[in-house]
Amino acid sequence: MANPLVRSTVQEILRKRVSLRQYAERPIKDEDKKAIIEAAMRAPTAGNMMMYSMIIVSDQDLKQRLSETCDHQPFIAKAPLVIVFFADLQRWFDYYNDSGVKEFCNDQGMDFTGPDEADLLLASSDALIAAQNTVISAEALGIGSCYIGDIMENYETHKELFNLSPYVFPISMLCYGYYSEGERPKPRERFDSQFIVSENKYNRLTEKEREAMFSHRAKGFNPQNSIGAKNIGQWIYARKTGADFSAEMARSVRIAMNHWRGESLVHHEGGIMCTKCL
Ligand SMILES: Cc1cc2nc3c(=O)[nH]c(=O)nc-3n(C[C@H](O)[C@H](O)[C@H](O)COP(=O)(O)O)c2cc1C
């Protein structure tokens, strides 16, 4: 039976959560860190395969470096806890190698396929669901957090910094820290659910609906802005989708995909690898 107290507490946590970028200057207690990690371990995971890895960044120099490689966001270096989440097929393909799966497939007339784009999307889902579990667990402990999507940039640098194997892709990073005493930023507004949720069929919005959807954000638009944007759509495109960081992310992900998608798999002393990784 649903417990009304738990239900209202969870709803309250979800309602009050904000992305926190300024943290109380105290370390995360060990027991809280343990609870956060446990929350990740208990996340739903495709096929119960846990196709993700997490790296806790405790080295201050590494945090500093990440604050630069992730689109120059200084608060990363000040976060008491930083965890990077990776889509990870490496351990599965290493284990398949250990288990003679390729030979088995040959004998059985089955294809032996490498991790493909679908595996990457599934592993990314796994990693992000685990990440979000940590966000909610942290909130319940009075710890705020902020995702850093820019970890997808500069793939080559991050691969080296973390000593990444070929089938490991950094899909997101999270910074965590306690809320400062009495400090609770106001939750940010969302688009109305009528524009996001539909029933049974996809709802492509009409121009009128799009206008209604953006009307609130358009109110905050400054026509005297520094980049010559004439409306909120132009402004957001320039600041987000068309910004330099997005171009870098696109370049970086393309390289990582090539790396991931090696046409053929070969046996190598490090395990099964794509030809492009050798
Ligand atoms: C995938 C993802 C990537 C994000 N990347 C960043 C980031 O690099 N830097 C940052 O300050 N916030 C980042 N955020 C936080 C968003 O800016 C934030 O969730 C959004 O503005 C809504 O605010 P709220 O979380 O406080 O409701 C990211 C959020 C998500 C889900």
The ligand as a MOL file (V3000), in Angstrom:
LIG
                    3D

  0  0  0     0  0            999 V3000
M  V30 BEGIN CTAB
M  V30 COUNTS 31 33 0 0 0
M  V30 BEGIN ATOM
M  V30 1 C 22.0820 16.6690 -19.6720 0
M  V30 2 C 22.2560 17.9530 -18.9010 0
M  V30 3 C 23.3880 18.7040 -19.0800 0
M  V30 4 C 23.5870 19.8840 -18.3390 0
M  V30 5 N 24.7790 20.5540 -18.4490 0
M  V30 6 C 24.9980 21.6320 -17.6690 0
M  V30 7 C 26.2660 22.2920 -17.6790 0
M  V30 8 O 27.1940 21.8960 -18.3990 0
M  V30 9 N 26.4290 23.3560 -16.8760 0
M  V30 10 C 25.4460 23.8050 -16.0300 0
M  V30 11 O 25.6800 24.7740 -15.2980 0
M  V30 12 N 24.2230 23.2060 -15.9990 0
M  V30 13 C 23.9870 22.1310 -16.7790 0
M  V30 14 N 22.7880 21.4800 -16.7090 0
M  V30 15 C 21.7280 21.9630 -15.8090 0
M  V30 16 C 20.6230 22.6760 -16.5900 0
M  V30 17 O 21.0940 23.9270 -17.0070 0
M  V30 18 C 19.3960 22.8020 -15.6930 0
M  V30 19 O 18.9090 21.5050 -15.3970 0
M  V30 20 C 18.2880 23.6060 -16.3700 0
M  V30 21 O 18.6860 24.9390 -16.5710 0
M  V30 22 C 17.0090 23.6130 -15.5250 0
M  V30 23 O 17.2830 24.1120 -14.2500 0
M  V30 24 P 16.9830 23.2420 -12.9400 0
M  V30 25 O 17.7590 21.9510 -13.0250 0
M  V30 26 O 17.4710 24.0950 -11.7930 0
M  V30 27 O 15.5200 23.0000 -12.8850 0
M  V30 28 C 22.5790 20.3240 -17.4440 0
M  V30 29 C 21.4230 19.5460 -17.2890 0
M  V30 30 C 21.2700 18.3720 -17.9860 0
M  V30 31 C 20.0330 17.5410 -17.7560 0
M  V30 END ATOM
M  V30 BEGIN BOND
M  V30 1 1 1 2
M  V30 2 1 2 3
M  V30 3 2 2 30
M  V30 4 2 3 4
M  V30 5 1 4 5
M  V30 6 1 4 28
M  V30 7 2 5 6
M  V30 8 1 6 7
M  V30 9 1 6 13
M  V30 10 2 7 8
M  V30 11 1 7 9
M  V30 12 1 9 10
M  V30 13 2 10 11
M  V30 14 1 10 12
M  V30 15 2 12 13
M  V30 16 1 13 14
M  V30 17 1 14 15
M  V30 18 1 14 28
M  V30 19 1 15 16
M  V30 20 1 16 17
M  V30 21 1 16 18
M  V30 22 1 18 19
M  V30 23 1 18 20
M  V30 24 1 20 21
M  V30 25 1 20 22
M  V30 26 1 22 23
M  V30 27 1 23 24
M  V30 28 2 24 25
M  V30 29 1 24 26
M  V30 30 1 24 27
M  V30 31 2 28 29
M  V30 32 1 29 30
M  V30 33 1 30 31
M  V30 END BOND
M  V30 END CTAB
M  END
